[in-house]
Amino acid sequence: MLVMPPTKREVDAHARAQERAAGYLGGSAPKLLLAAAQDLCAERGPYATTAQIAERAGVSEDLIFRYYG
């Protein structure tokens, strides 16, 4: 499988997610997940997977289902 390197836009979005994560205290998973989902939808349309959202937010995929069903 060919894996493409991340684009500058993806790198910048990941950096923003990390900055947000560093600024939040406990109980922030819903905010991180929402911000990651918004970034990914802006980049890739509404077809981002839960795994991509969780990775971008820096949380486990299980938290998506805990907070958003």
C-alpha positions in Angstrom: 0.0 0.0 0.0 1.3 3.4 -1.0 1.1 6.0 1.8 1.3 9.6 0.9 3.1 12.0 3.2 0.8 14.5 5.0 0.1 17.8 3.2 1.0 21.1 4.8 -2.7 21.6 5.5 -2.9 18.3 7.4 0.3 19.1 9.3 -1.0 22.5 10.3 -4.3 21.1 11.4 -2.5 18.5 13.5 -0.4 21.2 15.1 -3.5 23.2 15.9 -5.1 20.1 17.5 -2.0 19.5 19.6 -2.0 23.1 20.7 -5.7 22.8 21.7 -5.0 19.6 23.5 -2.2 21.2 25.5 -4.4 24.0 26.6 -7.3 21.9 27.8 -7.6 20.3 31.2 -9.5 17.1 32.1 -12.9 16.5 30.6 -11.9 18.0 27.3 -12.4 14.9 25.0 -15.7 16.1 23.6 -14.1 19.5 22.7 -11.1 17.8 21.2 -13.2 15.4 19.2 -15.5 18.1 17.8 -12.5 20.3 16.8 -10.8 17.4 15.1 -14.0 16.4 13.3 -14.5 20.0 12.1 -10.9 20.2 10.8 -11.2 16.9 9.0 -14.5 17.7 7.5 -13.1 21.0 6.2 -10.2 19.1 4.7 -11.8 16.0 3.4 -15.5 16.6 3.4 -18.0 14.6 5.5 -16.2 11.3 4.9 -13.6 11.4 7.7 -13.5 8.1 9.6 -13.8 7.8 13.4 -10.2 6.6 13.5 -8.9 9.7 11.7 -11.0 12.0 14.0 -9.7 10.2 17.2 -6.1 10.3 15.9 -6.3 14.0 15.1 -7.9 14.7 18.6 -5.2 12.7 20.3 -7.8 10.5 22.1 -8.9 6.9 21.8 -11.6 6.0 19.2 -13.8 4.6 22.0 -14.3 8.1 23.3 -16.1 9.1 20.2 -18.8 6.5 20.9 -18.9 7.3 24.6 -19.7 11.0 23.9 -21.4 10.9 20.5 -22.9 7.4 20.2 
